[in-house]
C-alpha cells in the first residue's frame, strides 16, 4: 500500500519536480513489530537534506504515523519515504517558491536474506563529487543504477564504488568498512556517498565496545590486501563480505559484536 500526501493512491502529478529533476529526498527504513527502527536518525538525515535543498521538513510524527499505519499486516517490512518539492506553476530548474511538497510513503515486504557467501566487486562506474549533495539521500541515483546495470551478469551481491581520484567510498547501496588487525576503517562521505543510518550505528557501537574505528580514505590497493570487509545498510545490518574480486575473505569476529550491540537498540 502507498500513501501520497496521506491518501491511499499510487500516482503523482506528471508535473512533479521529483519526476522532472530528481528534486527531492528519500529514506529507506527498517520496520519491526509494527514500528520504525532508528526513526530519529532517519529524521535527522532527512532534516539535513531538507536544509541543503531548501525543502520544507515534514512533521516527523505525521511521517511515523503514516508509515506505521501501513504495517498492520507486516511484522517486518521495509518502508520508504519520498519527499519531493512538488508541482510548480512554472517549468525550469529554478524553483519558483510556489510548489507544495509531495510526500510518498510505502511499505514493502521484507527482502530475502542476503546470499551466502556474500560476493562483492569493484564497479567501473565512478562517483561524482559534490559536497552539497554528499551524505544525504537525494533522488538522483543514476550512478547507482549504472553500477548495478554493469554488475547484472556478474553474480555479485554488491559493488563498491569510487571516485575518479581512485578513493573507494561506498557500495552501490551500502557503506563500507575495512577490517585490519588493530582497527576498523570507513571512508569519509563528505564529498560523495551517503551517511548511512547503519554506518552511524556501527560508529556508535564501536565507541561503546572499545573498538578502534577511523574515518579515513580507502584505496583500491588497501582493499586488495585487507583480510576482511563488511558493508552496512538497514536491510543488511552488518554484512561480512565473503568474497571480493576473486579473493576469499575471513569473517572478522568484530562484525558479530557490532551486530549484537545494534540489535539491542531499537531506537
Short mmCIF file of the C-alpha atoms (twelve columns), coordinates in Angstrom:
data_MODEL
# 
_entry.id   MODEL 
# 
loop_
_atom_site.group_PDB 
_atom_site.id 
_atom_site.type_symbol 
_atom_site.label_atom_id 
_atom_site.label_alt_id 
_atom_site.label_comp_id 
_atom_site.label_asym_id 
_atom_site.label_seq_id 
_atom_site.Cartn_x 
_atom_site.Cartn_y 
_atom_site.Cartn_z 
_atom_site.pdbx_PDB_model_num 
ATOM 1   C CA . UNK A 1   0.000  0.000   0.000   1 
ATOM 2   C CA . UNK A 2   1.155  3.530   -0.756  1 
ATOM 3   C CA . UNK A 3   0.093  6.896   0.645   1 
ATOM 4   C CA . UNK A 4   0.571  10.121  -1.328  1 
ATOM 5   C CA . UNK A 5   0.140  13.123  0.943   1 
ATOM 6   C CA . UNK A 6   -1.749 10.878  3.329   1 
ATOM 7   C CA . UNK A 7   -4.176 9.494   0.722   1 
ATOM 8   C CA . UNK A 8   -4.135 5.866   -0.435  1 
ATOM 9   C CA . UNK A 9   -3.081 6.082   -4.067  1 
ATOM 10  C CA . UNK A 10  -0.228 5.076   -6.359  1 
ATOM 11  C CA . UNK A 11  0.064  8.051   -8.740  1 
ATOM 12  C CA . UNK A 12  1.582  11.525  -8.550  1 
ATOM 13  C CA . UNK A 13  1.131  14.579  -10.738 1 
ATOM 14  C CA . UNK A 14  3.063  14.294  -14.012 1 
ATOM 15  C CA . UNK A 15  4.457  17.798  -13.388 1 
ATOM 16  C CA . UNK A 16  6.051  16.876  -10.057 1 
ATOM 17  C CA . UNK A 17  9.622  18.194  -9.809  1 
ATOM 18  C CA . UNK A 18  10.746 14.915  -8.291  1 
ATOM 19  C CA . UNK A 19  9.920  13.260  -11.603 1 
ATOM 20  C CA . UNK A 20  11.314 16.025  -13.818 1 
ATOM 21  C CA . UNK A 21  14.527 16.866  -11.961 1 
ATOM 22  C CA . UNK A 22  15.020 14.380  -9.147  1 
ATOM 23  C CA . UNK A 23  14.258 17.341  -6.895  1 
ATOM 24  C CA . UNK A 24  13.749 15.581  -3.599  1 
ATOM 25  C CA . UNK A 25  14.903 13.172  -0.934  1 
ATOM 26  C CA . UNK A 26  14.155 9.695   0.307   1 
ATOM 27  C CA . UNK A 27  14.657 7.486   3.344   1 
ATOM 28  C CA . UNK A 28  14.576 3.696   3.427   1 
ATOM 29  C CA . UNK A 29  13.689 2.379   6.884   1 
ATOM 30  C CA . UNK A 30  13.616 -0.973  8.619   1 
ATOM 31  C CA . UNK A 31  10.405 -1.799  10.458  1 
ATOM 32  C CA . UNK A 32  9.980  -4.486  13.106  1 
ATOM 33  C CA . UNK A 33  6.992  -5.312  15.292  1 
ATOM 34  C CA . UNK A 34  4.945  -2.634  13.547  1 
ATOM 35  C CA . UNK A 35  7.424  0.166   14.364  1 
ATOM 36  C CA . UNK A 36  10.168 2.025   12.517  1 
ATOM 37  C CA . UNK A 37  13.623 1.341   13.879  1 
ATOM 38  C CA . UNK A 38  16.126 4.192   14.453  1 
ATOM 39  C CA . UNK A 39  13.477 6.668   13.333  1 
ATOM 40  C CA . UNK A 40  15.148 9.700   14.921  1 
ATOM 41  C CA . UNK A 41  18.364 9.041   12.986  1 
ATOM 42  C CA . UNK A 42  16.443 8.883   9.713   1 
ATOM 43  C CA . UNK A 43  14.677 12.127  10.516  1 
ATOM 44  C CA . UNK A 44  17.962 13.879  11.355  1 
ATOM 45  C CA . UNK A 45  19.367 12.948  7.967   1 
ATOM 46  C CA . UNK A 46  16.122 13.972  6.260   1 
ATOM 47  C CA . UNK A 47  16.270 17.321  8.071   1 
ATOM 48  C CA . UNK A 48  19.830 17.853  6.815   1 
ATOM 49  C CA . UNK A 49  18.678 17.058  3.274   1 
ATOM 50  C CA . UNK A 50  15.788 19.496  3.599   1 
ATOM 51  C CA . UNK A 51  18.200 22.205  4.719   1 
ATOM 52  C CA . UNK A 52  20.531 21.521  1.794   1 
ATOM 53  C CA . UNK A 53  17.725 21.568  -0.800  1 
ATOM 54  C CA . UNK A 54  15.631 24.254  0.921   1 
ATOM 55  C CA . UNK A 55  12.643 21.921  1.236   1 
ATOM 56  C CA . UNK A 56  10.020 22.209  3.987   1 
ATOM 57  C CA . UNK A 57  10.621 19.488  6.557   1 
ATOM 58  C CA . UNK A 58  7.646  17.172  7.088   1 
ATOM 59  C CA . UNK A 59  6.281  16.631  10.595  1 
ATOM 60  C CA . UNK A 60  8.147  13.566  11.960  1 
ATOM 61  C CA . UNK A 61  5.107  12.491  13.981  1 
ATOM 62  C CA . UNK A 62  2.983  12.521  10.815  1 
ATOM 63  C CA . UNK A 63  5.597  10.534  8.887   1 
ATOM 64  C CA . UNK A 64  5.835  7.927   11.647  1 
ATOM 65  C CA . UNK A 65  2.049  7.662   11.897  1 
ATOM 66  C CA . UNK A 66  1.638  7.192   8.145   1 
ATOM 67  C CA . UNK A 67  4.343  4.528   7.952   1 
ATOM 68  C CA . UNK A 68  3.062  2.583   10.929  1 
ATOM 69  C CA . UNK A 69  -0.492 2.681   9.548   1 
ATOM 70  C CA . UNK A 70  0.836  0.551   6.663   1 
ATOM 71  C CA . UNK A 71  2.476  -2.047  8.907   1 
ATOM 72  C CA . UNK A 72  -0.542 -3.713  10.499  1 
ATOM 73  C CA . UNK A 73  -0.190 -6.860  8.373   1 
ATOM 74  C CA . UNK A 74  3.630  -6.781  8.196   1 
ATOM 75  C CA . UNK A 75  5.537  -7.621  11.386  1 
ATOM 76  C CA . UNK A 76  8.745  -6.916  9.465   1 
ATOM 77  C CA . UNK A 77  8.958  -4.608  6.449   1 
ATOM 78  C CA . UNK A 78  10.944 -2.044  4.547   1 
ATOM 79  C CA . UNK A 79  9.326  1.396   4.488   1 
ATOM 80  C CA . UNK A 80  10.239 4.122   2.040   1 
ATOM 81  C CA . UNK A 81  9.576  7.814   2.388   1 
ATOM 82  C CA . UNK A 82  9.962  10.035  -0.691  1 
ATOM 83  C CA . UNK A 83  9.745  13.794  -0.333  1 
ATOM 84  C CA . UNK A 84  9.747  15.964  -3.482  1 
ATOM 85  C CA . UNK A 85  9.451  19.700  -3.976  1 
ATOM 86  C CA . UNK A 86  6.101  19.003  -5.624  1 
ATOM 87  C CA . UNK A 87  4.359  20.725  -8.519  1 
ATOM 88  C CA . UNK A 88  5.393  24.245  -9.504  1 
ATOM 89  C CA . UNK A 89  3.433  26.752  -11.569 1 
ATOM 90  C CA . UNK A 90  6.457  27.351  -13.792 1 
ATOM 91  C CA . UNK A 91  8.834  24.992  -15.522 1 
ATOM 92  C CA . UNK A 92  12.632 25.024  -15.455 1 
ATOM 93  C CA . UNK A 93  15.333 24.148  -12.983 1 
ATOM 94  C CA . UNK A 94  14.910 27.227  -10.773 1 
ATOM 95  C CA . UNK A 95  12.328 26.660  -8.026  1 
ATOM 96  C CA . UNK A 96  9.698  29.385  -8.061  1 
ATOM 97  C CA . UNK A 97  8.754  29.005  -4.402  1 
ATOM 98  C CA . UNK A 98  5.111  28.150  -5.027  1 
ATOM 99  C CA . UNK A 99  5.418  24.358  -5.019  1 
ATOM 100 C CA . UNK A 100 3.804  22.267  -2.283  1 
ATOM 101 C CA . UNK A 101 5.909  19.222  -1.322  1 
ATOM 102 C CA . UNK A 102 4.766  15.761  -2.277  1 
ATOM 103 C CA . UNK A 103 5.105  13.141  0.460   1 
ATOM 104 C CA . UNK A 104 5.018  9.478   -0.577  1 
ATOM 105 C CA . UNK A 105 5.079  6.666   1.983   1 
ATOM 106 C CA . UNK A 106 5.126  2.970   1.075   1 
ATOM 107 C CA . UNK A 107 5.720  -0.319  2.879   1 
ATOM 108 C CA . UNK A 108 7.279  -3.345  1.201   1 
ATOM 109 C CA . UNK A 109 7.728  -6.971  2.171   1 
ATOM 110 C CA . UNK A 110 10.984 -7.740  3.934   1 
ATOM 111 C CA . UNK A 111 13.565 -8.839  1.313   1 
ATOM 112 C CA . UNK A 112 15.055 -12.287 1.173   1 
ATOM 113 C CA . UNK A 113 18.171 -12.734 3.338   1 
ATOM 114 C CA . UNK A 114 21.494 -11.748 1.807   1 
ATOM 115 C CA . UNK A 115 23.192 -14.501 -0.152  1 
ATOM 116 C CA . UNK A 116 25.823 -16.771 1.399   1 
ATOM 117 C CA . UNK A 117 28.624 -16.443 0.512   1 
ATOM 118 C CA . UNK A 118 28.238 -12.682 0.080   1 
ATOM 119 C CA . UNK A 119 30.163 -11.561 -3.006  1 
ATOM 120 C CA . UNK A 120 31.373 -8.053  -3.807  1 
ATOM 121 C CA . UNK A 121 33.472 -6.486  -6.516  1 
ATOM 122 C CA . UNK A 122 34.745 -3.123  -7.687  1 
ATOM 123 C CA . UNK A 123 32.449 -1.190  -10.030 1 
ATOM 124 C CA . UNK A 124 33.822 0.561   -13.139 1 
ATOM 125 C CA . UNK A 125 31.219 3.300   -12.576 1 
ATOM 126 C CA . UNK A 126 32.645 6.341   -10.798 1 
ATOM 127 C CA . UNK A 127 31.009 8.645   -8.273  1 
ATOM 128 C CA . UNK A 128 30.889 12.365  -8.894  1 
ATOM 129 C CA . UNK A 129 31.983 14.593  -6.004  1 
ATOM 130 C CA . UNK A 130 29.687 17.351  -4.759  1 
ATOM 131 C CA . UNK A 131 29.882 18.275  -1.062  1 
ATOM 132 C CA . UNK A 132 26.470 19.978  -1.238  1 
ATOM 133 C CA . UNK A 133 24.844 16.641  -2.028  1 
ATOM 134 C CA . UNK A 134 27.185 14.371  -0.062  1 
ATOM 135 C CA . UNK A 135 25.756 12.439  2.869   1 
ATOM 136 C CA . UNK A 136 22.069 12.992  2.082   1 
ATOM 137 C CA . UNK A 137 19.715 10.630  0.256   1 
ATOM 138 C CA . UNK A 138 18.696 12.757  -2.710  1 
ATOM 139 C CA . UNK A 139 16.638 11.277  -5.533  1 
ATOM 140 C CA . UNK A 140 19.414 11.325  -8.155  1 
ATOM 141 C CA . UNK A 141 20.582 7.691   -8.119  1 
ATOM 142 C CA . UNK A 142 21.735 7.238   -11.719 1 
ATOM 143 C CA . UNK A 143 25.299 6.397   -10.687 1 
ATOM 144 C CA . UNK A 144 23.962 3.522   -8.606  1 
ATOM 145 C CA . UNK A 145 21.623 2.425   -11.405 1 
ATOM 146 C CA . UNK A 146 24.553 2.323   -13.840 1 
ATOM 147 C CA . UNK A 147 26.695 0.412   -11.341 1 
ATOM 148 C CA . UNK A 148 24.040 -2.249  -10.834 1 
ATOM 149 C CA . UNK A 149 23.327 -2.410  -14.543 1 
ATOM 150 C CA . UNK A 150 27.023 -3.090  -15.189 1 
ATOM 151 C CA . UNK A 151 27.040 -5.732  -12.443 1 
ATOM 152 C CA . UNK A 152 23.881 -7.513  -13.579 1 
ATOM 153 C CA . UNK A 153 25.654 -10.500 -15.149 1 
ATOM 154 C CA . UNK A 154 28.482 -10.804 -12.623 1 
ATOM 155 C CA . UNK A 155 26.737 -12.724 -9.845  1 
ATOM 156 C CA . UNK A 156 27.839 -10.109 -7.316  1 
ATOM 157 C CA . UNK A 157 25.654 -9.144  -4.364  1 
ATOM 158 C CA . UNK A 158 27.160 -5.665  -4.061  1 
ATOM 159 C CA . UNK A 159 29.591 -3.471  -5.973  1 
ATOM 160 C CA . UNK A 160 31.936 -0.939  -4.396  1 
ATOM 161 C CA . UNK A 161 32.177 2.490   -5.959  1 
ATOM 162 C CA . UNK A 162 34.945 5.057   -6.023  1 
ATOM 163 C CA . UNK A 163 35.788 8.499   -7.340  1 
ATOM 164 C CA . UNK A 164 37.870 9.466   -10.350 1 
ATOM 165 C CA . UNK A 165 40.806 10.029  -7.977  1 
ATOM 166 C CA . UNK A 166 40.699 6.349   -7.005  1 
ATOM 167 C CA . UNK A 167 39.260 6.629   -3.495  1 
ATOM 168 C CA . UNK A 168 36.714 3.918   -2.697  1 
ATOM 169 C CA . UNK A 169 33.739 5.464   -0.923  1 
ATOM 170 C CA . UNK A 170 30.858 3.015   -0.548  1 
ATOM 171 C CA . UNK A 171 28.814 0.234   -2.061  1 
ATOM 172 C CA . UNK A 172 26.043 0.969   -4.528  1 
ATOM 173 C CA . UNK A 173 23.539 0.580   -1.679  1 
ATOM 174 C CA . UNK A 174 25.750 0.343   1.384   1 
ATOM 175 C CA . UNK A 175 28.556 1.826   3.413   1 
ATOM 176 C CA . UNK A 176 31.954 0.142   3.542   1 
ATOM 177 C CA . UNK A 177 34.178 -0.902  6.454   1 
ATOM 178 C CA . UNK A 178 37.673 -2.373  6.223   1 
ATOM 179 C CA . UNK A 179 38.845 -4.727  8.981   1 
ATOM 180 C CA . UNK A 180 42.526 -4.566  9.814   1 
ATOM 181 C CA . UNK A 181 44.157 -6.380  12.698  1 
ATOM 182 C CA . UNK A 182 44.150 -3.423  15.096  1 
ATOM 183 C CA . UNK A 183 41.464 -1.133  13.722  1 
ATOM 184 C CA . UNK A 184 38.401 -0.656  11.552  1 
ATOM 185 C CA . UNK A 185 38.344 1.884   8.722   1 
ATOM 186 C CA . UNK A 186 35.449 3.521   6.906   1 
ATOM 187 C CA . UNK A 187 35.721 6.081   4.090   1 
ATOM 188 C CA . UNK A 188 34.585 9.687   4.575   1 
ATOM 189 C CA . UNK A 189 31.337 10.722  2.879   1 
ATOM 190 C CA . UNK A 190 31.874 14.481  2.858   1 
ATOM 191 C CA . UNK A 191 32.443 14.708  -0.914  1 
ATOM 192 C CA . UNK A 192 30.075 11.966  -2.130  1 
ATOM 193 C CA . UNK A 193 28.276 8.925   -0.823  1 
ATOM 194 C CA . UNK A 194 25.558 8.603   1.829   1 
ATOM 195 C CA . UNK A 195 25.954 8.927   5.586   1 
ATOM 196 C CA . UNK A 196 24.086 5.720   6.327   1 
ATOM 197 C CA . UNK A 197 21.991 5.185   9.443   1 
ATOM 198 C CA . UNK A 198 23.598 1.778   9.954   1 
ATOM 199 C CA . UNK A 199 27.025 3.369   9.457   1 
ATOM 200 C CA . UNK A 200 26.272 5.778   12.301  1 
ATOM 201 C CA . UNK A 201 25.112 2.888   14.483  1 
ATOM 202 C CA . UNK A 202 28.332 0.970   13.783  1 
ATOM 203 C CA . UNK A 203 30.403 4.007   14.746  1 
ATOM 204 C CA . UNK A 204 28.443 4.378   17.996  1 
ATOM 205 C CA . UNK A 205 28.742 0.648   18.692  1 
ATOM 206 C CA . UNK A 206 32.491 0.663   18.088  1 
ATOM 207 C CA . UNK A 207 32.925 3.509   20.568  1 
ATOM 208 C CA . UNK A 208 30.869 1.684   23.198  1 
ATOM 209 C CA . UNK A 209 32.693 -1.618  22.646  1 
ATOM 210 C CA . UNK A 210 36.145 -0.062  22.707  1 
ATOM 211 C CA . UNK A 211 36.912 -0.891  19.083  1 
ATOM 212 C CA . UNK A 212 39.287 1.424   17.232  1 
ATOM 213 C CA . UNK A 213 37.459 2.871   14.226  1 
ATOM 214 C CA . UNK A 214 38.784 5.608   11.963  1 
ATOM 215 C CA . UNK A 215 37.195 7.631   9.172   1 
ATOM 216 C CA . UNK A 216 39.922 7.720   6.541   1 
ATOM 217 C CA . UNK A 217 40.333 7.472   2.751   1 
ATOM 218 C CA . UNK A 218 40.341 3.914   1.418   1 
ATOM 219 C CA . UNK A 219 42.141 2.963   -1.793  1 
ATOM 220 C CA . UNK A 220 41.622 0.021   -4.116  1 
ATOM 221 C CA . UNK A 221 45.125 -1.139  -3.158  1 
ATOM 222 C CA . UNK A 222 44.105 -1.294  0.508   1 
ATOM 223 C CA . UNK A 223 41.006 -3.319  -0.352  1 
ATOM 224 C CA . UNK A 224 43.167 -5.724  -2.354  1 
ATOM 225 C CA . UNK A 225 45.145 -6.670  0.761   1 
ATOM 226 C CA . UNK A 226 42.540 -6.257  3.532   1 
ATOM 227 C CA . UNK A 227 41.886 -9.528  5.408   1 
ATOM 228 C CA . UNK A 228 38.191 -8.751  5.956   1 
ATOM 229 C CA . UNK A 229 35.491 -6.302  4.825   1 
ATOM 230 C CA . UNK A 230 31.903 -5.655  5.735   1 
ATOM 231 C CA . UNK A 231 29.140 -3.478  4.321   1 
ATOM 232 C CA . UNK A 232 26.162 -1.950  6.095   1 
ATOM 233 C CA . UNK A 233 22.664 -0.684  5.455   1 
ATOM 234 C CA . UNK A 234 19.332 -1.065  7.232   1 
ATOM 235 C CA . UNK A 235 18.496 -4.162  5.207   1 
ATOM 236 C CA . UNK A 236 21.855 -5.957  5.539   1 
ATOM 237 C CA . UNK A 237 22.719 -4.831  9.042   1 
ATOM 238 C CA . UNK A 238 26.419 -5.603  9.459   1 
ATOM 239 C CA . UNK A 239 27.108 -7.845  6.446   1 
ATOM 240 C CA . UNK A 240 30.519 -9.542  6.169   1 
ATOM 241 C CA . UNK A 241 31.929 -9.803  2.644   1 
ATOM 242 C CA . UNK A 242 32.998 -13.400 1.983   1 
ATOM 243 C CA . UNK A 243 34.453 -12.868 -1.495  1 
ATOM 244 C CA . UNK A 244 35.938 -9.759  -3.057  1 
ATOM 245 C CA . UNK A 245 37.376 -9.535  -6.576  1 
ATOM 246 C CA . UNK A 246 38.137 -13.254 -6.765  1 
ATOM 247 C CA . UNK A 247 39.636 -13.458 -3.278  1 
ATOM 248 C CA . UNK A 248 38.103 -15.237 -0.310  1 
ATOM 249 C CA . UNK A 249 37.988 -13.154 2.869   1 
ATOM 250 C CA . UNK A 250 37.894 -14.031 6.538   1 
ATOM 251 C CA . UNK A 251 34.902 -13.197 8.726   1 
ATOM 252 C CA . UNK A 252 36.010 -10.780 11.416  1 
ATOM 253 C CA . UNK A 253 34.622 -11.511 14.892  1 
ATOM 254 C CA . UNK A 254 34.061 -7.794  15.451  1 
ATOM 255 C CA . UNK A 255 31.153 -7.941  12.977  1 
ATOM 256 C CA . UNK A 256 29.122 -10.152 15.299  1 
ATOM 257 C CA . UNK A 257 29.871 -7.954  18.305  1 
ATOM 258 C CA . UNK A 258 28.782 -4.844  16.424  1 
ATOM 259 C CA . UNK A 259 25.593 -6.514  15.167  1 
ATOM 260 C CA . UNK A 260 24.666 -7.752  18.637  1 
ATOM 261 C CA . UNK A 261 25.074 -4.236  20.079  1 
ATOM 262 C CA . UNK A 262 22.959 -2.725  17.293  1 
ATOM 263 C CA . UNK A 263 20.265 -5.395  17.603  1 
ATOM 264 C CA . UNK A 264 19.804 -4.349  21.213  1 
ATOM 265 C CA . UNK A 265 18.935 -0.772  20.229  1 
ATOM 266 C CA . UNK A 266 15.511 -0.353  18.674  1 
ATOM 267 C CA . UNK A 267 15.611 3.455   18.563  1 
# 
